[in-house]
């Protein structure tokens, strides 16, 4: 009687988002099918030690059987801000007649049974005859790298209510923010990706090595941004890359869908839309206190609705943007720009769309008379405030008001 050979791979599948690579100083994050670059089938997002590069070889699990190894092409991202550990893409080709489900890496070309090696599942697998499938989401926002016990509950709501799906990479956050996230996660709206980078490296609290030291930029922010783009590639039409205290706000449209439909019609070859950052100093409050809501006073953080005064950007020096991208048209992203793309880039005029960013001033201590009044967020208050209340109540952070 014919019997199938025993399954020999994968022996152990990686269960965490950061996987040390045996016999190297490198770390693997996740693997994605990606055949947009000629000669390659697979892209592995990784964190690479720049002075420890040596050849690597892909070994695939083909329906339970080991493949032959294939050589890799290691693409270190050009932007690393001086840190020793950088984001890198490990590219390789899948052998013919291999229905690959998992991949691992070796430092030698000889095929081994890799019993002690962890295998990465291959995501974004193609489905035959369904290449133009309807995407599940229009807008996903990627929020990278919460760390240091951040607990800005109030500000986070406004971002979370503007899109279809949110992915957050969390190293550490405060207890109230964690309650809010768990509540959103139970609805399926929020995907929380644990990001324990501090267990493996000494992450930097700053963006530039010469100023802050450490092994890797901002707790591995560049790796998480790229991972999120690929994680969303098969599911979302657009990906927004912005922070938890920022809102990408349309000024001539009532929603993001209308904004992007217009921009895409006007600029059909564009895959990257840059949105200018505009600072609303958190120390300057709207004087009438129209939207000072006492019921939110005990919620950690600050109420964005109370900050309507905007600085003029200083465009005589570098001024940051945040991104809206079509994920299938980008290859490598950074914090404020795209490093490699298949489409073109367009800077969206600020009167069409801008970032509302409530934070410390960048232009010094200015009073309201020296700033621009901007109440655009107020146009959405009738929907926004009840939604925030509901979310706070669901998370146990706000008492329900008694019915009359």
Number of C-alpha atoms within 10 A of each C-alpha: 2 4 5 5 8 8 12 14 21 26 15 13 15 19 11 14 18 19 19 17 17 15 8 15 15 19 21 26 20 23 26 23 22 22 13 13 12 8 11 16 16 25 26 25 23 29 26 25 20 16 9 11 12 9 12 20 22 26 29 29 25 19 16 18 18 22 22 18 23 19 19 19 15 19 16 18 18 13 14 19 13 15 20 18 25 24 30 26 24 24 25 24 22 22 17 9 8 15 15 22 19 24 26 24 25 22 15 14 16 12 15 13 14 18 11 9 18 22 26 27 19 19 18 17 12 11 9 6 7 8 9 7 10 11 12 13 16 15 23 26 28 26 24 29 27 22 20 11 14 18 20 19 25 20 21 23 22 22 19 20 17 18 19 15 21 23 20 23 22 20 20 19 18 16 13 19 23 18 18 20 21 15 19 19 15 10 9 10 18 20 18 16 17 16 23 19 18 14 10 12 14 14 21 20 17 15 18 17 19 11 10 14 18 20 20 31 27 20 26 23 21 24 25 25 23 25 24 22 26 26 20 25 20 20 19 22 18 24 27 22 27 25 20 22 22 24 24 24 22 22 15 11 14 12 13 17 15 13 17 16 12 13 16 14 10 10 14 12 14 19 22 26 24 21 25 22 22 22 21 27 25 19 14 19 19 16 11 8 11 9 15 16 12 8 12 17 12 10 18 17 17 19 23 26 22 21 26 24 25 23 20 14 16 10 8 6 7 8 12 15 20 22 24 20 25 22 27 20 18 21 19 24 24 21 19 17 17 18 14 15 19 16 16 15 17 14 13 16 11 15 9 14 21 22 22 23 23 25 17 14 16 15 12 9 11 15 12 16 8 12 16 13 15 14 15 14 18 14 10 11 13 9 10 17 16 11 15 19 18 16 19 23 16 16 18 14 20 17 12 13 8 5 4 3
